[in-house]
Amino acid sequence: MISMLKRLWKEQEGQGMTEYGLIIALIAVLLTATLIAFKDKIAAVFNDMKFAP
């Protein structure tokens, strides 16, 4: 069991995509949290915009 875990830990194939997926997921979570935190200010910016007729 331990030898299998060591072998899987050393194996490099397929790790690149997993790491990219984790980075993208982290960015998505941070972006969502930022948008939720500033939702009132963002809404105010868009509500204050005046569009020319």
KANOR-V319289 format. One record per pair of residues at least 6 apart in sequence whose C-alpha atoms are under 7 Angstrom apart, sorted by sequence separation. I is the first residue (numbers start at 0). J is the second residue. D is the distance in Angstrom with one decimal. If there is no record, write none. Layout:
I	J	D
I	J	D
This chain:
none
